[in-house]
Amino acid sequence: MAVMKKSILNMSVVFLLSVPLVACDTSPAPAPEPSPQDLFFERLSLLCGKAYAGTLVSDQEADAEMVGKPMIMHAASCDLNEIQIPFHIAEGPSEWNRSRTWFITRTDKGLRLKHRHRHEDGSLDKVTNYGGDTASEGTADRQDFPVDEESIASFKANGLDQSVTNIWAVEVSEPGQGDAKFSYELRRPSSAGGRHFRVEFDLSKSIAVPPPPWGD
């Protein structure tokens, strides 16, 4: 009987000594792969504090006044959840329209694009804070933002019914490419007039940071 008790005791000791060894052999779970939206937001974050020159590349008559005008995008403010990008358009040799800022924000469902419009005195335009949320994961290069209900209501209230099917898009190239670009685009389905507006900015070389947008 004593021999049996001793054998049981020895087995218990062996078992207890083996538990820490098993625990030590457990490898941590691998980190989840970043989503396309995470990669897209990370690429935008790499531009923070820098400004880039661009131009209109679409060719619709509605935008004829912008043809050939210098443009600047400036990733002026960035944190973990929001990037603010003022969009400047030259109006003359020393005059600029600094009324527009794009906001790209993380949400619990994806990404959101909003537009803020101000007048030169800093007051908000009556049509502002419009945009939309992503409806799919998109890619690391491009995210689409279909118009949201808040914007549709604002457009209708201000006689802009043609804008209720807007789809905006933002593109950003992978860092290090010689032809890397940042692009902003507005499209509407052909049934709503086939609207297409697109500007592109050369990311291969940053330029001097512009003054802040109106009201900031």
N, C-alpha and C positions, 0 to 999 in steps of 0.2 A: 504493500500500500504506500509506503514511504517513497519507494522507487517511482511509482506512478505519479505521485504528487510532484516529485522533483522533475520528472519529464514534462509534466504540464507546465510547471513554472518556467522551465527552460524554453519551451515553445512560446510562451507569452512574452518572454524577454526578447526573443528573436523577432517576434511580430512587431513589438513596440519599437524596436530599433530600426526596423525596415520602413516604418511610416514616414519619418523625415526624409529618408532617401528617395522615396517615391515622390514626395512633395517637391524636393529639390530638382527632380528630373522633369517636372512639368514646365513646358515652355509657354511664354505669354502668347495670348492670341494675337495673330497678325493684325496690324492696323488696317482699317478699311481703305479701299482704294478711293481716292478723291473723285467726286462726281464731275461731269463736264462743267457744271456751273461753278464748282469750287475752283477748277482750273482756270475758267474764264475770269472769275473775280480776282484770282491771284495774278493773272497777267495784267489786269487793269491796275492792280495795286502797285505793280512794278513801275508804273508810269507816274506815280504820285510825286508831286512837286515839280514836274516837268511840263513844258509846253511844246507844241508841235504845229508846224505850218501845214495848211491844207487848202483844198479848193473844191468847188462844185464839179462833179463828174457826170451827173445826169443832165439831160438836155431838153426838159419840157419848157414850153413857152411860159408857163406860170412862174418860172424861176429865172426868167431872162435877165432881170436886174442884178442877179448875183453872179452871172457869168464872168469869170476872170478876176473876181474880187478876192484879195487875200483873206484867209480865214485862219483862226488859231483855236485849238482846243488846249485847255490847261487843266490837268488833273490836280486841282487846287487843294482839295481836302480829302483825306482818306482815313478811315478807321476800319475795324474788323467787320463792320456791317454796312457801311455806306461810303460811296465815292462821289464827290461833287466835281463836275466838269463844266466850267464856264465855256461858252462858245461865242467867240468874237468874230464879227464880220466888218471888214473895212468899208467905210462909206465915202472916203475921200483921202487925200494925201496924208492928213493928220487926224482924221475923224474915224471913230469906230462905233459900231452898234454893240453895246455890251449888255444887252437886255436878257440874254438867255443863259440858263444853267441847266445841265442835265444831272439828275440824281439817279444813281444806280444803287439799289438797296437790297440786302438779303432779307427774306421773309421766312416764315416757318414752312412755306410751300414752294419757294423758289427764289426768283429774282424779280425786282420791280424797277421799271423806268418811269420817272416823272420829269416834267418840264416846269421850270419856274421862269415866268416872264415878268420883268419889271420895266417901268419907264425910267427915263434918265434922272428924274427927281427921286428915284428909289421906290416909288409907290408900285404896288402890284397891278399888273394888267388884269382886266376883268376875266380874261381867259388864261388861267394859270393852273398849275398843279395837275395837269392832265398827263395821261400815259396809260400804262397797263402792266400786267403781270405775265410772266412766262407760263405757257400752257404745256410745255414739255421740257425735258432736260436740255435740249439743244446740244451744242458742241462746245468744246473749249475755244473754238474760233468765232462762233456766232450764237447770239441769243435773240429770239423774236419776242416781241411784247404786244400782243393783241390789246386793243383798246378796252378799258375797264368801264364798269357801269357809272362810276363817278364822272368820268370824262364824257361819256355819252350824254349824261344829263346836262353837263356844262355846255357841251357843243350845241345841243338842242335849244337850251335857254338863250344862247347867244347867236342863233341863226346860222350855225355851222353844221347843218344836217349832213353835208357831204363828208364830214369827218368821222361819222359814227362807225365806220368800218375800218378805221386806221389800224395799220400794223407797223410798229416801229421795229427796227433791228439795230443792234450794235455789234460790230466785229472788231476783233483785235488779234493780230498775228502772233505766232509763237516768237518769243524773244530770240534775238540773234540772227534773224533772217535779214538779208540785205535789202529786201523789198517789203519789210514789215510795215503794216498799215493799221491805223485805227479808222473805222468807218461808222458813220451814222446814216441811217436810211429810214425813209417813210414810204410805205406802199399802201395802195388801196386796191381792192379787187376791180377787175375790168368793168364789172356791172356798176361800179360807183365812179367811173370816169378814168380808171387806169392810172391813178396818181403815182408818180415815182420821183422821189427827191433823195439824192445821195451825195454826201461829201466824204472825202478821203483825206487823211493826214499821214504824212511821211514820218514814220517812227525811227528812221535810220539816223536822224540828227535832231536833237532838241534845239529850241531857240530861246531867246530871252523871254522871261516870264512877263506876261502883260499886266496892266493894272487890274484891280479886282472888278468884277461885274457891277453894274449899277445897283446901288442899295446896299452893298457889302462894305 
